[in-house]
Amino acid sequence: MVFSHLLQAVQSHRVCFGVKACSAAQYSMTIEPDGSVIPCQSWLKEKVGNILRDSWESIWNHPVCVGFREKAYLKNRKECQECEHLPECYGGCPLEYSP
């Protein structure tokens, strides 16, 4: 019950909680002590570059980063694509869908 009232408030723009989707490789990335760049602090897979060696353009356009921004992790999730709440959650955390 509370969720539906909160959802109605958000949808009517009476309440704003800021960014509602994953901001990895879109609004933020993580730079590790050695200069390695990862899309978010929880990403334990491949690095997308090194800020000390690689151009920002090559890091920004790394396939992993592009995939995060294009929400590629949702492409095969029909239940998310058809869900009325997708504009609010954008599928949640991409790490939940990583193989």
Secondary structure, DSSP 8 states (H G I E B T S, - for coil): -HHHHHHHHHHTTS---S--S--BTTTB-EE-TTSEEESSTT--S---EETTTS-HHHHHTSHHHHHHHTTGGGTT-HHHHT-TTHHHHTTS-GGGG--
